[in-house]
Amino acid sequence: MFADARARICGTALALTLASSGLLVPSTARAAVGDLVCQGTQRTTFDPPLTNATTTTDVTIRETWTTCADPAGITSGHGSLRVTVPSSCQSLGFGPPSTVEYRWNNGRKSTVHWTSVVVTRLTSTSEVVKTGAVTDGYGRNDTATETITLLNPNPLACAGPGVPSVEGVSTLTFQ
């Protein structure tokens, strides 16, 4: 009899401890309205191809979101941007503030004004972190963050004919 009571008390105490620590989450948990998390790819093309010399370059960025989690039913989407900026294999052409319209699978749109771009070059990859605001459409007034991991351009191609494109994985969030 006392063993059953102790087991129930211990079980209740464990459940309360896990719930208060965030380790126990109800299966019906949902993101708050406006929270969006997407995984996908970004392909960036350069015209003319990037070399070691900085030159004015048409940079086209195409983003494809293949997996999204969102309470509004967004499961995929895409967006694109074209800018003309001074670029080289060292800078990758991520520069000025820009505005992108994303189109979602459920027919909705979101306009994001990116105000900050930070590029961190590592040994074989570059991490690009963009932050900005959703200025119109779905998620309006949310903060947008995108993190992209790109392979660095091939040094031999940079010294020769140039690099026409780079591609990598990316994550987009609205909060």
N, C-alpha and C positions, 0 to 999 in steps of 0.2 A: 504494500500500500504506500509506504513512504518512498519506495523506489520510483513508483509511477508519478507521484507528486513532484519528486526531485527532477525527474526527466522532463516533465511539463514545464517546470520553472526554468530549468536550464535551457530548454528549447525556446521558450518565450524570450529569455534574456539574450540568447544568441541571435534570434531574429531581430530584436530591437537594436542590438549592437550593430548588426550588419546593415539594417535599414538606416540608422543614423549616420553610419560611415559612408554611405553611398555604394556599398558593395552589393547590396540587395536591391535590385531595381525591378519594379513591377513589369510584367510582360507587356502591358499596355502603354508603356512610356512612349511619349512622342516629343519631337522637337517643338519648341515654341513657334507660334505662327511667325513666318518670315525667316526662320532658320532653314538654310539650304546648304547642303554639302554635295558637291559633285566631283567625280574622278574622271579624268580623261586624258587627252593628249593635246599638245600644242605643236604645230608645224610652222616654222618661220622661214620664209624664203627671202632671198636678197638679189636685187637687180641693180647694178652688176654684182656678181658673186663677191663675197668678202675676201679681202687679202690682208696682208700686214699693213698696207697703206690706208690711211683714213680717206674715204671718198664719200660724196653724197650718194646715198643708196635708197632705193625704194624698198621698204621693208613691209612684207605682207605677213600678218599673223592670222592663222586659222586655228580656232579652238573647237574641239569636239568633245562634248561631255557625254560619255556613254553610260555612266552610272550615277544617278542622283538620288538622294534621300531627302524628302520634303513632304510636309503634311498637305500641301496643295495638289499633290499628284504629279509633280514634275519628276520625271525619270530620266530625261536626257535633254540635250540642247546643243546649240552651237553659237558661235560668234566669230566675227573677223574684224580686222583693222588694217588699214594701210597708212603708213607715214613715210615721209622722206626726211631722212636725218643723216648726219655724218656718221659713218660706221666703219668698223674694221674687225678683224678676227679677235681683237682684244676687247672691243666694246659691245659687239653683237647687236648694236642698233636699238637697244632699249633706252629710250631717252625721255622725251618731254611728256607732260601730262597728256592723257588721251581719253576719248570717250568711245565705249563699245556698246552696241545693242546686242543682247543675247536673246535668242528665240528658243522657246521651250516646247517640248513635245505636246503640251496641252493647249497650245495656241497663245499662251501669254508671252510677254516680252519684259525685259528688264534693261534699263539703261544704266551703265556704270561709268562714273567719271573717275579714272585712275589718277591719283595725285602724287603718289610716291612709288618709285621703282628702285629697288636696291638689288644689285647684282653682286654675288659673292662667288669669285672664281676659286675653284678647288683644283686638285691635280688633274682629274679627267672630266669633271663636270662643272657646270655653273648653276648656282641656285638663284633664281629670280623671284623676289617677293614683291608683289604689287599690293598697294592698299588704296582704297578710295571709298566712294559713297554711291549707293544706288539712288539715282536722282529721279527716276521715273519708272513706272510699271511695277511689276511684282517685286516686293521687297523694298519699296520706296522708303527712304530714310534709314535703311540698314547700312552697316559698315560692310564693305566687300574686301575680301583678302584672297589673293591667288598666289600659290607657290608652285613654281615650275622648276623641274630639274632637267637640264639639257646637257647632252654630251658636248664637250668643248670641240671646236673645229680642229680638224686634222692639221698639224703644223706644216706638213709637206704641201698640202693643198693650199694653205694660206700663203706659203712662199712661192707657189706656182700659179696654177690656173684659177684658184679661188674656191670658196665654199658657197655653193648655191643655196643651201638650206641646212637647218638644224631642227631636231625634233626631240621631244621629251614628254615625260608624264607631268600632269598638273592636277592640283586640287583647288577648287573654288568654293568659298564659303560666303554666305550672307548671314549676318547676325544683327 
